[in-house]
Amino acid sequence: MTSRRLFPLPLFALSAAALIVGFSALGAQAPSGEDHTAHLKAWDAHKAMTESSPYKSMNWSYIGMTNISGRFSDVAVADRGSSRRLYAGSCCGGVWASDDLGQTWQVVFDREASTATGALAVAPSNPDILWVGTGESNIFRSSYTGVGVYKSTDNAKTFQHMGLIDTGTIGRIVVHPTDPNIVYVASAGQEWVENETRGVFKTTDGGKTWTHVLKISPKTGVNDLAMDPTDPDILYAGAWQRQRRKWNDPRVEVGFSEGGIFKSTDAGTTWNRLTNGLPPSNVLGRIGVAVAPSN
């Protein structure tokens, strides 16, 4: 694959234009805040139009400007013996890979229904498995929504959509250290509305089915998730009660008291809120969590 420099914003621009064409072709309305099924249908229409286009064999080349960039929401590493592949997920320009420690990059995820990336995860037991959670979970002035999670089992050559369409934004994906079929997804939710798909989801069959294991409320999602490196049954979740408003952008609103740190010791079956030594929940904003590998 030809190496290219990272310019995620123009890729998003092309994707957005394509989706507009897709909606027009379907004669459909934009999806509601709770339902992103129409988004996927529009993308299918776009792909069908692309296949029938007389210009489908043309390749696009980026010619400028050269002084732009974009934020990146997550990185992941795939190690194979002495070789190392780096992945970087852009807020809106897909996922990029480097096999020379960042000297050159090539895009590996820019042909799906959403190129807004919230989280990346490589299975520790199989570096060929890459998970991509779409929809960046910053939930601020220009966050971009997603359409769920994608999975590659062939070193990011191809991807399959694995559901969770209406999560909106995904903050973290954690894969079990020895069983690649066990995966946890932290959903921050859709930023403009209350929605039921906030919290933590778990699959034990590689994404065929999902269980909503941590469900706090339609107002409160989970931005971060960490697993104890010595015990994969122990997990910590950073919950954030957050919703964008049309008139302003408050971080913690009056009456918000559902955020905080939650802990599970039974692989996500049950969760307890941690309070000892932490600020009161009504002043908590976005929380990041991590477990020290040494302790």
MIBA-582628 format. One record per residue (C-alpha): residue number from 0; chain; x, y, z. Coordinates in nm, 2 decimals, always signed. Layout:
% MIBA-582628
+-----+------+--------+--------+--------+
: pos : unit :     c1 :     c2 :     c3 :
+-----+------+--------+--------+--------+
: NUM :    A :      X :      Y :      Z :
...
+-----+------+--------+--------+--------+
END
This chain:
% MIBA-582628
+-----+------+--------+--------+--------+
: pos : unit :     c1 :     c2 :     c3 :
+-----+------+--------+--------+--------+
:   0 :    A :  +0.00 :  +0.00 :  +0.00 :
:   1 :    A :  +0.13 :  +0.34 :  -0.09 :
:   2 :    A :  +0.24 :  +0.55 :  +0.21 :
:   3 :    A :  +0.07 :  +0.88 :  +0.27 :
:   4 :    A :  +0.09 :  +1.16 :  +0.52 :
:   5 :    A :  -0.19 :  +1.20 :  +0.77 :
:   6 :    A :  -0.45 :  +1.46 :  +0.66 :
:   7 :    A :  -0.77 :  +1.34 :  +0.82 :
:   8 :    A :  -0.99 :  +1.64 :  +0.76 :
:   9 :    A :  -1.03 :  +1.62 :  +0.38 :
:  10 :    A :  -1.12 :  +1.25 :  +0.41 :
:  11 :    A :  -1.41 :  +1.35 :  +0.64 :
:  12 :    A :  -1.51 :  +1.61 :  +0.39 :
:  13 :    A :  -1.54 :  +1.36 :  +0.11 :
:  14 :    A :  -1.72 :  +1.11 :  +0.34 :
:  15 :    A :  -1.97 :  +1.38 :  +0.45 :
:  16 :    A :  -2.04 :  +1.48 :  +0.08 :
:  17 :    A :  -2.09 :  +1.11 :  +0.00 :
:  18 :    A :  -2.34 :  +1.07 :  +0.28 :
:  19 :    A :  -2.54 :  +1.37 :  +0.16 :
:  20 :    A :  -2.56 :  +1.21 :  -0.18 :
:  21 :    A :  -2.67 :  +0.89 :  -0.02 :
:  22 :    A :  -2.96 :  +1.05 :  +0.17 :
:  23 :    A :  -3.07 :  +1.22 :  -0.15 :
:  24 :    A :  -3.07 :  +0.90 :  -0.34 :
:  25 :    A :  -3.28 :  +0.73 :  -0.07 :
:  26 :    A :  -3.53 :  +1.01 :  -0.05 :
:  27 :    A :  -3.49 :  +0.97 :  +0.33 :
:  28 :    A :  -3.47 :  +1.21 :  +0.62 :
:  29 :    A :  -3.16 :  +1.24 :  +0.84 :
:  30 :    A :  -3.17 :  +0.98 :  +1.12 :
:  31 :    A :  -3.33 :  +1.08 :  +1.45 :
:  32 :    A :  -3.11 :  +1.13 :  +1.76 :
:  33 :    A :  -3.19 :  +0.78 :  +1.88 :
:  34 :    A :  -3.17 :  +0.58 :  +1.55 :
:  35 :    A :  -2.87 :  +0.55 :  +1.32 :
:  36 :    A :  -3.01 :  +0.28 :  +1.10 :
:  37 :    A :  -3.08 :  +0.54 :  +0.83 :
:  38 :    A :  -2.72 :  +0.63 :  +0.83 :
:  39 :    A :  -2.61 :  +0.28 :  +0.74 :
:  40 :    A :  -2.88 :  +0.26 :  +0.47 :
:  41 :    A :  -2.75 :  +0.58 :  +0.32 :
:  42 :    A :  -2.40 :  +0.45 :  +0.32 :
:  43 :    A :  -2.52 :  +0.13 :  +0.14 :
:  44 :    A :  -2.68 :  +0.36 :  -0.12 :
:  45 :    A :  -2.36 :  +0.55 :  -0.16 :
:  46 :    A :  -2.16 :  +0.23 :  -0.22 :
:  47 :    A :  -2.41 :  +0.12 :  -0.48 :
:  48 :    A :  -2.38 :  +0.45 :  -0.66 :
:  49 :    A :  -2.00 :  +0.43 :  -0.64 :
:  50 :    A :  -2.01 :  +0.09 :  -0.81 :
:  51 :    A :  -2.22 :  +0.22 :  -1.09 :
:  52 :    A :  -2.03 :  +0.54 :  -1.14 :
:  53 :    A :  -1.83 :  +0.58 :  -1.47 :
:  54 :    A :  -1.55 :  +0.74 :  -1.26 :
:  55 :    A :  -1.51 :  +0.46 :  -1.01 :
:  56 :    A :  -1.16 :  +0.37 :  -1.14 :
:  57 :    A :  -1.03 :  +0.72 :  -1.07 :
:  58 :    A :  -0.80 :  +0.77 :  -0.77 :
:  59 :    A :  -0.80 :  +1.09 :  -0.56 :
:  60 :    A :  -0.48 :  +1.26 :  -0.48 :
:  61 :    A :  -0.44 :  +1.52 :  -0.21 :
:  62 :    A :  -0.28 :  +1.84 :  -0.34 :
:  63 :    A :  -0.32 :  +2.10 :  -0.06 :
:  64 :    A :  -0.33 :  +2.29 :  +0.16 :
:  65 :    A :  -0.04 :  +2.14 :  +0.35 :
:  66 :    A :  -0.06 :  +2.32 :  +0.68 :
:  67 :    A :  -0.37 :  +2.15 :  +0.82 :
:  68 :    A :  -0.41 :  +1.87 :  +1.07 :
:  69 :    A :  -0.67 :  +1.72 :  +1.30 :
:  70 :    A :  -0.70 :  +1.57 :  +1.64 :
:  71 :    A :  -0.65 :  +1.21 :  +1.71 :
:  72 :    A :  -0.86 :  +1.03 :  +1.97 :
:  73 :    A :  -0.68 :  +0.70 :  +2.03 :
:  74 :    A :  -0.38 :  +0.49 :  +1.95 :
:  75 :    A :  -0.31 :  +0.12 :  +1.96 :
:  76 :    A :  -0.01 :  -0.11 :  +1.91 :
:  77 :    A :  +0.01 :  -0.46 :  +1.75 :
:  78 :    A :  +0.33 :  -0.65 :  +1.83 :
:  79 :    A :  +0.44 :  -0.96 :  +1.63 :
:  80 :    A :  +0.77 :  -1.08 :  +1.77 :
:  81 :    A :  +1.02 :  -0.82 :  +1.67 :
:  82 :    A :  +0.78 :  -0.62 :  +1.45 :
:  83 :    A :  +0.55 :  -0.35 :  +1.57 :
:  84 :    A :  +0.25 :  -0.18 :  +1.40 :
:  85 :    A :  +0.11 :  +0.15 :  +1.52 :
:  86 :    A :  -0.25 :  +0.25 :  +1.48 :
:  87 :    A :  -0.39 :  +0.61 :  +1.52 :
:  88 :    A :  -0.76 :  +0.69 :  +1.51 :
:  89 :    A :  -0.86 :  +1.04 :  +1.39 :
:  90 :    A :  -1.16 :  +1.23 :  +1.52 :
:  91 :    A :  -1.31 :  +1.23 :  +1.17 :
:  92 :    A :  -1.06 :  +1.09 :  +0.92 :
:  93 :    A :  -1.05 :  +0.72 :  +0.99 :
:  94 :    A :  -0.77 :  +0.50 :  +1.12 :
:  95 :    A :  -0.41 :  +0.51 :  +1.00 :
:  96 :    A :  -0.14 :  +0.25 :  +1.04 :
:  97 :    A :  +0.24 :  +0.27 :  +1.05 :
:  98 :    A :  +0.48 :  -0.02 :  +1.02 :
:  99 :    A :  +0.80 :  +0.19 :  +1.05 :
: 100 :    A :  +0.74 :  +0.34 :  +1.39 :
: 101 :    A :  +0.56 :  +0.65 :  +1.26 :
: 102 :    A :  +0.79 :  +0.76 :  +0.97 :
: 103 :    A :  +0.51 :  +0.69 :  +0.72 :
: 104 :    A :  +0.14 :  +0.61 :  +0.75 :
: 105 :    A :  -0.13 :  +0.46 :  +0.54 :
: 106 :    A :  -0.50 :  +0.48 :  +0.59 :
: 107 :    A :  -0.67 :  +0.14 :  +0.68 :
: 108 :    A :  -1.02 :  +0.25 :  +0.78 :
: 109 :    A :  -1.18 :  +0.52 :  +0.56 :
: 110 :    A :  -1.44 :  +0.33 :  +0.36 :
: 111 :    A :  -1.70 :  +0.27 :  +0.62 :
: 112 :    A :  -2.03 :  +0.44 :  +0.72 :
: 113 :    A :  -1.84 :  +0.66 :  +0.98 :
: 114 :    A :  -1.48 :  +0.76 :  +0.99 :
: 115 :    A :  -1.51 :  +0.93 :  +1.33 :
: 116 :    A :  -1.29 :  +0.73 :  +1.56 :
: 117 :    A :  -1.34 :  +0.71 :  +1.93 :
: 118 :    A :  -1.15 :  +0.41 :  +2.04 :
: 119 :    A :  -0.90 :  +0.14 :  +1.91 :
: 120 :    A :  -0.81 :  -0.19 :  +2.06 :
: 121 :    A :  -0.58 :  -0.47 :  +1.95 :
: 122 :    A :  -0.65 :  -0.82 :  +2.10 :
: 123 :    A :  -0.35 :  -0.90 :  +2.32 :
: 124 :    A :  -0.37 :  -1.26 :  +2.23 :
: 125 :    A :  -0.40 :  -1.20 :  +1.85 :
: 126 :    A :  -0.24 :  -0.89 :  +1.69 :
: 127 :    A :  -0.44 :  -0.95 :  +1.37 :
: 128 :    A :  -0.76 :  -0.85 :  +1.55 :
: 129 :    A :  -0.83 :  -0.48 :  +1.56 :
: 130 :    A :  -1.15 :  -0.32 :  +1.70 :
: 131 :    A :  -1.26 :  +0.03 :  +1.60 :
: 132 :    A :  -1.52 :  +0.22 :  +1.80 :
: 133 :    A :  -1.67 :  +0.50 :  +1.59 :
: 134 :    A :  -1.78 :  +0.83 :  +1.73 :
: 135 :    A :  -1.53 :  +1.03 :  +1.93 :
: 136 :    A :  -1.64 :  +1.06 :  +2.30 :
: 137 :    A :  -1.51 :  +1.42 :  +2.37 :
: 138 :    A :  -1.87 :  +1.55 :  +2.34 :
: 139 :    A :  -1.78 :  +1.91 :  +2.28 :
: 140 :    A :  -1.81 :  +2.18 :  +2.02 :
: 141 :    A :  -1.74 :  +1.97 :  +1.72 :
: 142 :    A :  -1.75 :  +1.60 :  +1.81 :
: 143 :    A :  -1.86 :  +1.36 :  +1.54 :
: 144 :    A :  -2.10 :  +1.08 :  +1.59 :
: 145 :    A :  -2.05 :  +0.72 :  +1.49 :
: 146 :    A :  -2.24 :  +0.40 :  +1.40 :
: 147 :    A :  -2.11 :  +0.15 :  +1.65 :
: 148 :    A :  -1.81 :  -0.09 :  +1.64 :
: 149 :    A :  -1.61 :  -0.25 :  +1.36 :
: 150 :    A :  -1.38 :  -0.55 :  +1.38 :
: 151 :    A :  -1.09 :  -0.67 :  +1.16 :
: 152 :    A :  -0.94 :  -1.02 :  +1.19 :
: 153 :    A :  -0.69 :  -0.98 :  +0.91 :
: 154 :    A :  -0.45 :  -0.71 :  +1.02 :
: 155 :    A :  -0.68 :  -0.42 :  +0.92 :
: 156 :    A :  -0.72 :  -0.54 :  +0.56 :
: 157 :    A :  -1.10 :  -0.57 :  +0.59 :
: 158 :    A :  -1.36 :  -0.47 :  +0.85 :
: 159 :    A :  -1.70 :  -0.60 :  +0.96 :
: 160 :    A :  -1.96 :  -0.40 :  +1.14 :
: 161 :    A :  -2.03 :  -0.56 :  +1.47 :
: 162 :    A :  -2.33 :  -0.37 :  +1.60 :
: 163 :    A :  -2.40 :  -0.12 :  +1.88 :
: 164 :    A :  -2.52 :  +0.12 :  +1.61 :
: 165 :    A :  -2.69 :  +0.37 :  +1.84 :
: 166 :    A :  -2.41 :  +0.42 :  +2.10 :
: 167 :    A :  -2.32 :  +0.74 :  +1.92 :
: 168 :    A :  -1.98 :  +0.79 :  +2.08 :
: 169 :    A :  -1.73 :  +0.52 :  +2.21 :
: 170 :    A :  -1.46 :  +0.61 :  +2.46 :
: 171 :    A :  -1.28 :  +0.29 :  +2.52 :
: 172 :    A :  -1.26 :  -0.08 :  +2.40 :
: 173 :    A :  -1.09 :  -0.34 :  +2.62 :
: 174 :    A :  -1.02 :  -0.69 :  +2.50 :
: 175 :    A :  -0.96 :  -0.99 :  +2.73 :
: 176 :    A :  -0.59 :  -1.07 :  +2.76 :
: 177 :    A :  -0.62 :  -1.44 :  +2.66 :
: 178 :    A :  -0.97 :  -1.48 :  +2.50 :
: 179 :    A :  -1.02 :  -1.24 :  +2.20 :
: 180 :    A :  -1.39 :  -1.31 :  +2.20 :
: 181 :    A :  -1.45 :  -1.13 :  +2.53 :
: 182 :    A :  -1.46 :  -0.76 :  +2.46 :
: 183 :    A :  -1.59 :  -0.46 :  +2.66 :
: 184 :    A :  -1.71 :  -0.13 :  +2.50 :
: 185 :    A :  -1.75 :  +0.19 :  +2.69 :
: 186 :    A :  -2.03 :  +0.41 :  +2.54 :
: 187 :    A :  -2.04 :  +0.78 :  +2.62 :
: 188 :    A :  -2.37 :  +0.80 :  +2.43 :
: 189 :    A :  -2.51 :  +1.04 :  +2.18 :
: 190 :    A :  -2.42 :  +1.39 :  +2.28 :
: 191 :    A :  -2.74 :  +1.59 :  +2.20 :
: 192 :    A :  -3.00 :  +1.36 :  +2.35 :
: 193 :    A :  -3.07 :  +1.12 :  +2.63 :
: 194 :    A :  -3.04 :  +0.76 :  +2.50 :
: 195 :    A :  -3.05 :  +0.41 :  +2.64 :
: 196 :    A :  -2.72 :  +0.29 :  +2.49 :
: 197 :    A :  -2.49 :  +0.46 :  +2.74 :
: 198 :    A :  -2.27 :  +0.26 :  +2.97 :
: 199 :    A :  -2.06 :  -0.05 :  +2.92 :
: 200 :    A :  -2.14 :  -0.34 :  +2.68 :
: 201 :    A :  -1.98 :  -0.68 :  +2.68 :
: 202 :    A :  -1.96 :  -0.96 :  +2.42 :
: 203 :    A :  -1.84 :  -1.32 :  +2.48 :
: 204 :    A :  -1.87 :  -1.43 :  +2.12 :
: 205 :    A :  -1.66 :  -1.19 :  +1.94 :
: 206 :    A :  -1.93 :  -0.93 :  +1.88 :
: 207 :    A :  -2.21 :  -1.15 :  +1.75 :
: 208 :    A :  -2.42 :  -1.05 :  +2.06 :
: 209 :    A :  -2.39 :  -0.78 :  +2.32 :
: 210 :    A :  -2.50 :  -0.74 :  +2.68 :
: 211 :    A :  -2.55 :  -0.40 :  +2.85 :
: 212 :    A :  -2.36 :  -0.48 :  +3.17 :
: 213 :    A :  -2.34 :  -0.13 :  +3.32 :
: 214 :    A :  -2.65 :  +0.08 :  +3.26 :
: 215 :    A :  -2.66 :  +0.39 :  +3.49 :
: 216 :    A :  -2.92 :  +0.60 :  +3.31 :
: 217 :    A :  -3.00 :  +0.75 :  +2.97 :
: 218 :    A :  -2.82 :  +1.07 :  +3.09 :
: 219 :    A :  -2.49 :  +0.90 :  +3.19 :
: 220 :    A :  -2.24 :  +0.73 :  +2.98 :
: 221 :    A :  -1.89 :  +0.58 :  +3.03 :
: 222 :    A :  -1.59 :  +0.74 :  +2.87 :
: 223 :    A :  -1.31 :  +0.52 :  +3.00 :
: 224 :    A :  -1.26 :  +0.17 :  +3.11 :
: 225 :    A :  -0.96 :  -0.02 :  +3.25 :
: 226 :    A :  -0.90 :  -0.38 :  +3.33 :
: 227 :    A :  -0.68 :  -0.51 :  +3.61 :
: 228 :    A :  -0.37 :  -0.66 :  +3.44 :
: 229 :    A :  -0.35 :  -0.93 :  +3.71 :
: 230 :    A :  -0.72 :  -1.02 :  +3.71 :
: 231 :    A :  -0.94 :  -0.97 :  +3.39 :
: 232 :    A :  -1.25 :  -1.00 :  +3.60 :
: 233 :    A :  -1.18 :  -0.67 :  +3.77 :
: 234 :    A :  -1.28 :  -0.36 :  +3.58 :
: 235 :    A :  -1.30 :  +0.01 :  +3.65 :
: 236 :    A :  -1.53 :  +0.25 :  +3.46 :
: 237 :    A :  -1.53 :  +0.63 :  +3.45 :
: 238 :    A :  -1.89 :  +0.75 :  +3.41 :
: 239 :    A :  -1.98 :  +1.10 :  +3.29 :
: 240 :    A :  -2.33 :  +1.25 :  +3.31 :
: 241 :    A :  -2.31 :  +1.47 :  +3.01 :
: 242 :    A :  -2.54 :  +1.61 :  +2.74 :
: 243 :    A :  -2.48 :  +1.89 :  +2.48 :
: 244 :    A :  -2.72 :  +2.18 :  +2.49 :
: 245 :    A :  -2.82 :  +2.40 :  +2.19 :
: 246 :    A :  -2.78 :  +2.72 :  +2.40 :
: 247 :    A :  -2.46 :  +2.65 :  +2.58 :
: 248 :    A :  -2.21 :  +2.38 :  +2.67 :
: 249 :    A :  -2.22 :  +2.30 :  +3.04 :
: 250 :    A :  -1.98 :  +2.05 :  +3.19 :
: 251 :    A :  -2.17 :  +1.97 :  +3.51 :
: 252 :    A :  -2.53 :  +2.08 :  +3.53 :
: 253 :    A :  -2.74 :  +2.15 :  +3.84 :
: 254 :    A :  -2.88 :  +1.81 :  +3.96 :
: 255 :    A :  -2.63 :  +1.60 :  +3.78 :
: 256 :    A :  -2.50 :  +1.34 :  +4.04 :
: 257 :    A :  -2.47 :  +1.01 :  +3.85 :
: 258 :    A :  -2.10 :  +1.04 :  +3.74 :
: 259 :    A :  -1.82 :  +0.87 :  +3.91 :
: 260 :    A :  -1.60 :  +0.56 :  +3.92 :
: 261 :    A :  -1.76 :  +0.22 :  +3.91 :
: 262 :    A :  -1.58 :  -0.12 :  +3.99 :
: 263 :    A :  -1.67 :  -0.47 :  +3.89 :
: 264 :    A :  -1.50 :  -0.78 :  +4.04 :
: 265 :    A :  -1.71 :  -1.04 :  +3.84 :
: 266 :    A :  -1.63 :  -0.96 :  +3.48 :
: 267 :    A :  -1.89 :  -0.69 :  +3.45 :
: 268 :    A :  -2.19 :  -0.88 :  +3.60 :
: 269 :    A :  -2.23 :  -0.64 :  +3.89 :
: 270 :    A :  -2.08 :  -0.29 :  +3.96 :
: 271 :    A :  -2.03 :  -0.08 :  +4.27 :
: 272 :    A :  -1.97 :  +0.30 :  +4.28 :
: 273 :    A :  -1.64 :  +0.40 :  +4.45 :
: 274 :    A :  -1.67 :  +0.70 :  +4.68 :
: 275 :    A :  -1.39 :  +0.68 :  +4.94 :
: 276 :    A :  -1.15 :  +0.97 :  +4.89 :
: 277 :    A :  -1.33 :  +1.10 :  +4.58 :
: 278 :    A :  -1.51 :  +1.43 :  +4.53 :
: 279 :    A :  -1.89 :  +1.43 :  +4.55 :
: 280 :    A :  -2.06 :  +1.31 :  +4.24 :
: 281 :    A :  -2.24 :  +1.64 :  +4.18 :
: 282 :    A :  -1.90 :  +1.81 :  +4.09 :
: 283 :    A :  -1.75 :  +1.53 :  +3.89 :
: 284 :    A :  -1.68 :  +1.57 :  +3.52 :
: 285 :    A :  -1.51 :  +1.35 :  +3.27 :
: 286 :    A :  -1.30 :  +1.08 :  +3.44 :
: 287 :    A :  -1.01 :  +0.88 :  +3.30 :
: 288 :    A :  -0.90 :  +0.55 :  +3.47 :
: 289 :    A :  -0.59 :  +0.34 :  +3.46 :
: 290 :    A :  -0.44 :  +0.05 :  +3.66 :
: 291 :    A :  -0.06 :  +0.04 :  +3.72 :
: 292 :    A :  +0.08 :  -0.28 :  +3.56 :
: 293 :    A :  +0.32 :  -0.31 :  +3.85 :
: 294 :    A :  +0.06 :  -0.29 :  +4.13 :
+-----+------+--------+--------+--------+
END
